[in-house]
Amino acid sequence: MIRTNSIVFKFSVQLTVILAILLSVLVLSNVYSLGVVRNNALTSSRNTLALYQANIHNNFNNFSKDLTEVFNNNIDAAVNFAYLDEGSRYFKAQELKNTLLSKMSNDYSSDGMFIRLSGELVLEQFSNRIQSEDKLALMESINRQKFNSGPAGEADEWKVLQIQGDYYLFRYITYSGVSFGTLVKADTLLAMVNRGGNDQNRYVLSNKEGIIVSANNIALNDGDTTLDSLTRQYQYNYLVISEPITEFGQITNIVAKGNLLSGFKLIQWIIALLAVLSAIVIPLVLRFFTRDVLKPILELVKAAKGVEQGQLEYQVPTGTPYSLEFMKLFHAFQSMVSEIKDLKIQSYEEQIERSRAEIKYLQMQIRPHFFLNAISTITSLTYQNKNEEIRRLIHCLSEHLRYMFKGGLVEVSIEEEIKHAENYIRMQEIRYPDQVFYMTEISDEARQVRIPQFMIQTFVENAFKHAMFYNEMLSIFIRARTETRDGSPFVKIVIEDNGGGFSPEWLKSTAPEEAGEDGARVGITNIRKTLQLLYKRGDLLKLSNAEQAGARVELWIPIQEAERLAESEGRHALFAD
């Protein structure tokens, strides 16, 4: 019995899902392909119709241009025709007919042009596309037609007329009882737009009321007189696309769906064959996958659980012919386990050191003598009625306490740490009036670089503790600026005073990791260890004596490491929130 949580069951389910998805994708791709073919056919048909629209519009423009030109050149002669004698009329009529004939001599002319003079005399010229019997019918229709008079030179819109079962498009200009007109057969217009083409699709022209006036490559039944009836007949097996024609109606393209999908059946058979092959190949692939991939993965999972349980010893499996890639993975896993073991030991050591550093930071913050001295100073100032000094001292003391309560090993900007040191110096100025002089200098690039809290203030406090003498001026100088050291960017912080400085014996004999039993060097030793823990370097603190007099302290803060630690602190603060 196969368990539902076994890998065999899950792979079987996944295989079924994969096959179902594959079949679904094939079906959807088939449907999508049909849609794409249909859309492409619609786009192609619309593009063709757009060309035909432009062609028809150009033909109408040419017909109208010829009509307007004949009207403008001959209107005076046509209007005065009634006032001529019989002989002059004959020659004038021949002249007008020759004018019409000249316009009908090219292949792109209309099917006919006419001039109806007063007295129902009609001068006409037809192209050879019009049959003789049709010419007679056209002449009778022109004689019966009522031409409305309009402003001189303004032609009426194109009109659709049916004459003996055929449809014609007329346009005329009437002035002073004389009408100039042009006409084109709807069948001729449809043939002209596809002149020289090999398009075998069905095209239909219809007027604005939807009545079919011409069609090619299609046999119209007696009931197929409107575009709506034709669309209902062909909508299942054909695509019907229509575009408007401004002059008289619209043009419609009827595309057989069978022609679009004639080459698509082969693709469908290929897709079906691929589905069958997939059903055969996937189980075989799954079998090889289980043997070559699943089994070594289970071996790695077993080893990972052992590491999770604390077994930090791992041996690469032998005797099984695993693939080269998995053998590399096994060796990499062995190296990783070994590195985890080393890092775990190192992490324990660093946690112990960090805990010690935090305890010492707490010891640095708990300085009863400082607060007792501050309270004694305030009490002394009250007897002297120095209220302004008391307010300043209390303000500075509150800022000092607020800064202290940030916690141990907090990262602060150099600008913030220097402001705290200045605040501490101002408190000492109140206690020792006219005995303290200090100066700070910080470059713009170094202001926002982050360092451990109390890094500068510790050395300032040491200056007051060891370099402050009665009735002597104490000078303190603090500078911070960016410099390049060994090709890497650093912030160099220098703290100097004018006291007695460090004794040569103390500088030589004191090891970096040792602190005095009386606690005098706890702060310096703790800072040295803090720099070692945070930046993994032991050369970031340098103690020496200034050239003139006093102690000199140099701190080197790696900028890139400081930014990384600041980002890490931000993430820890986010998780803590």
C-alpha positions in Angstrom: 0.0 0.0 0.0 1.4 3.4 -1.0 1.2 6.1 1.7 -0.1 9.5 0.7 3.0 11.2 2.1 5.5 9.0 0.3 7.6 10.4 -2.5 6.3 7.6 -4.9 2.8 8.8 -4.3 3.7 12.4 -4.7 5.6 11.8 -7.9 2.7 9.7 -9.3 0.3 12.6 -8.5 2.7 15.1 -10.0 3.0 13.0 -13.1 -0.7 12.9 -13.4 -0.9 16.6 -12.9 1.9 17.2 -15.5 0.0 15.0 -18.0 -3.2 16.8 -17.3 -1.5 20.2 -17.6 0.2 19.1 -20.8 -3.1 18.0 -22.4 -4.7 21.2 -21.2 -1.9 23.2 -22.6 -2.2 21.4 -25.9 -5.9 22.0 -26.1 -5.5 25.6 -25.1 -2.7 26.1 -27.5 -4.9 24.6 -30.2 -7.7 27.0 -29.3 -5.3 29.9 -29.0 -3.8 29.0 -32.4 -7.2 29.0 -34.0 -7.9 32.4 -32.4 -4.6 33.7 -33.7 -5.2 32.4 -37.2 -8.7 33.9 -37.1 -7.4 37.3 -35.8 -4.7 37.3 -38.4 -7.2 36.6 -41.1 -9.4 39.4 -39.8 -6.4 41.7 -39.7 -5.4 40.7 -43.2 -8.9 41.1 -44.5 -9.3 44.6 -42.9 -5.9 45.6 -44.4 -7.1 44.5 -47.8 -10.4 46.2 -47.4 -8.5 49.4 -46.3 -6.6 49.2 -49.6 -9.8 48.7 -51.5 -11.5 51.6 -49.7 -8.6 53.8 -50.7 -8.8 52.5 -54.3 -12.6 53.1 -54.5 -12.2 56.6 -53.0 -9.5 57.5 -55.5 -11.6 56.3 -58.4 -14.6 58.4 -57.2 -12.2 61.4 -56.8 -11.0 60.9 -60.4 -14.6 60.5 -61.7 -15.7 63.7 -59.8 -12.6 65.5 -61.0 -13.4 64.7 -64.6 -17.0 65.7 -64.2 -16.0 69.0 -62.5 -13.5 69.8 -65.3 -16.0 69.1 -68.1 -18.6 71.2 -66.3 -16.2 74.2 -65.8 -14.9 74.1 -69.4 -18.3 73.6 -71.2 -21.1 75.0 -69.0 -21.2 78.3 -71.0 -21.4 76.5 -74.3 -24.1 74.1 -73.0 -26.2 76.9 -71.6 -26.0 78.9 -74.9 -26.8 75.7 -76.9 -30.5 76.5 -77.1 -29.8 80.0 -78.7 -27.7 78.6 -81.6 -29.0 77.9 -85.1 -29.5 74.4 -86.2 -26.1 74.1 -88.0 -24.2 75.6 -85.1 -26.0 73.2 -82.8 -24.8 70.2 -84.7 -21.1 71.3 -84.6 -21.4 72.4 -80.9 -22.9 69.0 -80.1 -20.1 67.2 -81.8 -17.6 69.3 -79.9 -19.2 68.5 -76.6 -19.3 64.8 -77.4 -15.6 64.9 -78.3 -14.9 66.5 -74.9 -16.7 63.6 -73.3 -14.9 61.1 -75.5 -11.5 62.5 -74.4 -12.4 61.8 -70.8 -13.5 58.3 -71.5 -10.4 57.2 -73.4 -8.3 56.0 -70.4 -8.7 52.7 -68.5 -9.4 54.5 -65.2 -12.4 56.6 -66.4 -16.0 56.0 -65.4 -18.4 53.9 -67.4 -20.0 56.9 -68.9 -20.5 60.6 -69.0 -23.4 62.6 -70.3 -24.7 66.2 -70.9 -28.4 66.7 -70.9 -29.2 69.9 -72.7 -32.4 71.9 -72.8 -35.1 70.2 -74.8 -34.2 66.7 -73.4 -31.3 66.4 -75.9 -28.7 64.1 -74.3 -25.1 63.9 -75.3 -23.4 60.8 -74.0 -20.3 58.7 -74.2 -20.0 55.2 -72.7 -16.9 53.0 -72.2 -16.6 49.7 -73.9 -17.4 48.0 -70.6 -21.1 48.8 -71.2 -23.0 46.5 -73.5 -25.1 48.0 -76.3 -28.5 46.9 -74.8 -27.3 48.5 -71.5 -26.5 51.7 -73.2 -30.1 52.0 -74.4 -31.5 51.4 -71.0 -29.1 54.0 -69.5 -30.2 56.6 -72.1 -33.9 56.0 -71.3 -33.1 56.3 -67.6 -31.2 59.5 -68.0 -34.1 61.0 -70.0 -36.5 60.0 -67.3 -34.3 61.1 -64.4 -35.2 64.4 -62.7 -32.1 66.4 -62.1 -32.4 69.0 -59.3 -30.8 72.3 -59.8 -28.2 73.4 -57.4 -25.5 76.2 -57.0 -23.2 76.5 -59.9 -20.3 74.1 -59.8 -21.7 72.1 -56.9 -22.3 68.4 -57.6 -24.8 66.2 -55.9 -23.7 63.2 -53.9 -23.4 59.8 -55.5 -26.7 58.0 -56.0 -27.4 54.3 -56.5 -29.8 53.5 -59.2 -31.0 50.1 -60.4 -31.5 49.7 -64.2 -32.6 46.4 -65.7 -31.3 44.5 -62.6 -27.9 46.2 -62.6 -26.8 48.9 -60.1 -25.2 52.1 -61.2 -23.7 55.0 -59.2 -24.6 58.4 -60.6 -23.3 61.9 -59.9 -24.3 65.0 -61.7 -24.2 68.8 -61.7 -27.3 70.8 -62.8 -27.2 74.5 -63.7 -29.6 76.6 -65.7 -31.5 73.6 -66.9 -28.3 71.8 -68.1 -27.0 68.7 -66.3 -23.5 67.3 -66.5 -23.2 63.7 -65.1 -21.0 60.7 -64.8 -21.8 57.1 -63.9 -20.1 53.8 -63.1 -21.5 50.3 -62.9 -21.2 48.7 -59.4 -19.7 45.6 -61.0 -17.1 47.7 -62.8 -16.2 49.5 -59.6 -15.7 46.2 -57.7 -13.6 44.8 -60.6 -11.5 48.0 -60.8 -10.4 47.9 -57.1 -8.9 44.4 -57.6 -7.4 45.0 -61.0 -4.5 42.7 -61.6 -4.9 40.9 -58.3 -5.3 37.2 -57.7 -7.5 37.6 -54.6 -10.0 34.7 -54.6 -12.0 35.9 -51.6 -15.6 36.9 -52.0 -16.3 40.7 -52.0 -19.7 42.4 -51.8 -20.6 46.1 -52.4 -23.8 47.3 -50.7 -25.5 50.7 -50.4 -26.3 52.6 -47.2 -29.6 50.7 -46.8 -27.7 47.4 -46.9 -28.9 46.3 -50.4 -26.3 44.4 -52.4 -25.3 46.2 -55.5 -22.4 44.0 -56.6 -20.6 40.8 -55.7 -17.8 38.7 -57.1 -16.8 35.1 -56.7 -20.2 34.4 -55.2 -23.5 33.2 -56.6 -26.4 35.2 -55.2 -29.8 33.5 -54.8 -33.0 35.3 -55.3 -33.4 35.9 -51.6 -29.9 37.3 -51.2 -30.7 40.9 -51.9 -29.4 42.4 -48.6 -26.2 42.1 -46.7 -28.0 40.9 -43.6 -29.5 37.9 -45.3 -26.2 37.1 -46.9 -24.4 37.3 -43.5 -26.9 35.0 -41.9 -26.3 32.5 -44.7 -22.5 32.5 -44.5 -21.8 33.2 -40.8 -21.1 29.6 -39.7 -18.6 28.6 -42.4 -17.2 32.1 -43.3 -15.8 35.2 -41.7 -17.8 38.3 -42.7 -15.9 41.6 -42.4 -17.3 44.9 -43.5 -15.8 48.4 -43.9 -17.7 51.6 -44.8 -17.3 53.5 -48.0 -18.2 57.1 -47.6 -19.6 57.7 -51.0 -22.4 55.2 -51.1 -22.3 52.3 -48.5 -19.8 49.6 -47.6 -17.6 46.9 -48.9 -17.7 43.4 -47.4 -15.2 40.5 -47.5 -16.4 36.9 -47.0 -13.5 34.6 -46.2 -14.0 30.8 -46.0 -12.9 29.3 -42.7 -11.9 26.1 -44.4 -9.2 28.0 -46.5 -7.7 29.5 -43.3 -7.4 26.1 -41.5 -6.4 24.0 -44.5 -2.8 23.9 -43.4 -3.7 23.8 -39.7 -4.8 20.2 -39.6 -1.3 18.9 -40.0 -0.2 21.0 -36.9 -3.1 19.5 -34.9 -2.0 15.9 -35.8 1.6 16.8 -34.8 0.3 18.1 -31.5 -1.7 15.0 -30.9 1.4 12.9 -31.7 3.5 14.9 -29.3 0.9 14.2 -26.6 1.1 10.5 -27.2 4.9 10.6 -27.2 4.9 12.6 -23.9 2.7 10.0 -22.2 5.3 7.4 -23.2 8.5 9.3 -22.5 7.5 11.0 -19.2 7.3 7.7 -17.2 10.7 6.7 -18.5 12.2 10.0 -17.6 10.5 9.8 -14.2 12.2 6.4 -13.6 15.6 7.7 -14.4 14.9 10.8 -12.4 14.0 8.7 -9.3 17.2 6.6 -9.6 19.7 9.4 -10.5 18.2 12.3 -8.7 15.7 11.3 -6.0 17.9 8.7 -4.3 21.0 11.0 -3.8 18.6 13.8 -2.6 17.3 11.4 0.0 20.8 10.7 1.0 21.5 14.4 1.4 18.3 14.8 3.4 19.3 12.0 5.7 22.7 13.7 6.2 21.1 17.1 6.8 18.9 15.7 9.5 22.0 14.2 11.2 23.6 17.7 11.2 20.4 19.1 12.6 20.6 16.7 15.5 24.2 17.8 16.2 26.2 15.2 14.2 28.9 17.4 12.8 30.8 14.5 11.2 29.9 13.5 7.6 31.5 11.0 5.2 30.9 11.0 1.4 29.0 7.8 0.5 31.0 5.3 -1.4 30.1 2.1 -3.3 27.1 3.7 -5.1 27.6 5.0 -8.7 26.1 8.5 -8.2 26.5 11.1 -11.0 29.5 13.4 -11.1 27.3 16.4 -10.1 26.0 14.8 -7.0 29.4 13.6 -6.0 30.5 17.2 -6.1 27.5 18.1 -4.1 28.3 15.5 -1.5 31.9 16.8 -1.2 30.6 20.4 -0.9 28.2 19.2 1.8 31.1 17.6 3.6 33.0 20.9 3.4 30.0 22.8 4.6 29.5 20.6 7.6 33.1 21.0 8.5 32.8 24.8 8.2 29.6 24.8 10.2 31.5 23.1 13.0 34.3 25.7 12.9 31.9 28.6 12.7 29.8 27.2 15.6 32.9 27.1 17.8 33.9 30.6 16.6 30.3 31.9 17.2 30.4 30.6 20.8 33.7 32.3 21.4 32.4 35.6 19.9 29.3 35.4 21.9 31.3 35.0 25.1 33.5 37.9 24.1 30.6 40.1 23.2 28.9 39.3 26.5 32.0 40.3 28.3 32.2 43.5 26.3 28.6 44.4 27.0 29.1 43.7 30.7 32.2 46.0 30.7 30.2 48.6 28.8 27.6 48.5 31.5 30.4 48.9 34.0 31.5 51.9 32.1 28.0 53.4 32.2 27.6 52.8 36.0 30.0 55.5 37.4 28.7 56.5 40.7 31.6 58.9 41.3 30.6 60.9 38.2 27.0 61.4 39.3 28.0 62.1 42.9 30.4 64.8 41.6 27.6 66.2 39.4 25.2 66.4 42.4 27.9 67.9 44.6 28.5 70.5 41.9 24.8 71.4 41.7 24.6 71.7 45.5 27.7 73.9 45.5 26.1 76.1 42.8 22.9 76.5 44.8 24.8 78.1 47.7 26.4 80.5 45.2 23.0 81.4 43.6 24.3 80.5 40.1 20.9 79.5 38.7 22.0 79.8 35.1 24.9 77.4 35.6 22.6 75.0 37.5 20.1 75.0 34.6 22.9 74.4 32.1 24.4 71.6 34.1 21.1 69.9 34.6 20.3 70.2 30.8 23.7 68.7 29.9 23.3 65.9 32.5 19.9 65.0 31.1 21.4 64.8 27.6 24.2 62.7 29.0 21.7 60.2 30.6 19.6 60.0 27.5 22.6 59.1 25.5 23.7 56.5 28.0 20.4 54.7 28.0 20.7 53.7 24.4 22.2 50.4 25.6 25.4 48.4 25.1 27.2 48.1 21.8 24.9 50.5 20.0 26.1 51.9 16.7 25.9 55.7 16.5 27.1 58.3 13.9 30.5 60.0 14.6 28.7 63.3 14.6 26.4 62.1 17.4 29.3 60.7 19.4 31.3 63.9 19.1 28.2 66.0 20.2 27.9 63.7 23.3 31.6 64.3 24.0 31.1 68.0 23.7 28.2 67.8 26.1 30.4 66.0 28.6 33.1 68.7 28.3 30.5 71.4 28.9 29.5 69.8 32.2 33.2 69.7 33.2 33.5 73.4 32.2 30.8 74.3 34.7 32.7 72.3 37.4 36.1 73.7 36.4 35.3 77.3 35.1 38.0 78.9 33.0 40.2 75.7 33.1 38.9 73.9 30.0 39.5 74.6 26.3 38.4 72.2 23.5 38.1 72.2 19.8 36.4 69.7 17.4 36.7 69.2 13.7 34.8 66.8 11.5 34.7 66.5 7.7 31.3 66.1 5.9 32.3 62.7 4.6 32.8 61.4 8.1 29.8 62.7 9.9 27.4 59.9 9.2 29.8 57.0 9.5 28.7 54.8 12.4 30.9 53.7 15.3 30.3 52.0 18.7 28.8 54.2 21.4 31.2 55.8 23.9 34.2 55.2 21.6 35.3 58.9 21.7 33.7 59.9 25.1 35.8 57.3 26.9 39.1 58.9 25.9 37.7 62.4 26.7 36.7 61.2 30.1 40.2 59.8 30.6 41.7 63.2 29.7 39.8 64.8 32.6 40.7 61.9 34.9 44.4 61.9 34.2 45.3 65.2 32.6 43.2 67.7 34.7 45.3 69.5 37.3 44.4 72.3 39.7 44.7 75.8 38.3 46.0 74.5 35.0 44.3 74.8 31.6 43.2 71.5 30.0 43.1 71.5 26.2 41.3 68.8 24.2 41.4 68.5 20.4 39.1 66.0 18.5 39.4 65.6 14.7 37.6 63.1 12.4 38.1 62.9 8.6 38.3 60.3 5.9 41.6 58.9 4.7 42.8 56.0 2.6 44.9 53.3 4.3 46.2 50.3 2.4 44.0 51.1 -0.5 40.8 51.1 1.6 38.6 54.0 2.9 38.8 54.7 6.6 37.7 57.4 9.0 40.6 58.6 11.2 39.6 59.9 14.6 42.3 61.7 16.7 41.9 62.7 20.4 44.7 64.8 21.9 45.1 66.6 25.2 47.9 68.7 26.8 48.4 66.6 29.9 51.3 64.5 30.9 50.6 61.8 28.3 51.2 58.1 28.6 54.4 56.9 30.3 56.8 55.0 28.0 56.8 52.1 30.5 53.0 51.9 30.4 52.9 51.9 26.6 55.5 49.1 26.4 54.3 46.9 29.2 50.6 47.0 28.8 49.3 44.2 26.5 46.2 45.0 24.5 44.1 42.4 26.1 45.0 43.3 29.7 43.4 45.8 32.0 44.6 47.3 35.3 43.3 45.7 38.4 42.1 49.1 39.7 40.0 49.6 36.6 42.0 52.5 35.3 42.5 51.0 31.9 39.1 49.1 31.6 37.7 51.5 29.0 40.8 51.5 26.7 41.1 47.7 26.9 37.4 47.2 26.3 37.5 49.5 23.2 40.4 47.6 21.8 38.5 44.3 22.1 35.3 45.9 20.7 37.1 47.0 17.6 38.6 43.5 17.2 35.2 41.9 17.5 33.3 44.3 15.2 35.9 44.8 12.5 38.1 41.7 12.8 41.3 43.7 13.0 43.8 44.4 15.8 45.4 47.6 14.4 42.6 50.1 14.6 43.6 51.7 17.9 46.9 53.5 18.4 48.1 55.1 21.6 51.0 57.5 21.7 52.2 60.8 23.0 51.8 64.1 21.1 54.9 65.9 19.8 54.5 68.8 22.3 52.8 67.3 25.3 49.9 65.1 26.3 48.3 61.9 25.1 47.4 61.2 21.5 44.8 58.5 20.5 44.1 57.4 16.9 41.1 55.4 16.0 40.7 53.9 12.4 37.2 52.9 11.4 36.8 51.0 8.1 34.0 52.7 6.3 32.6 49.7 4.4 32.5 47.6 7.5 30.9 50.4 9.4 28.1 50.6 6.8 27.6 46.8 6.9 27.3 46.8 10.7 24.9 49.7 10.5 22.7 47.8 8.1 22.9 44.7 10.3 21.9 46.7 13.4 18.9 48.2 11.4 17.7 44.7 10.6 18.1 43.5 14.2 16.1 46.6 15.3 13.4 45.8 12.8 13.1 42.2 14.0 13.1 43.4 17.6 10.2 45.8 16.9 
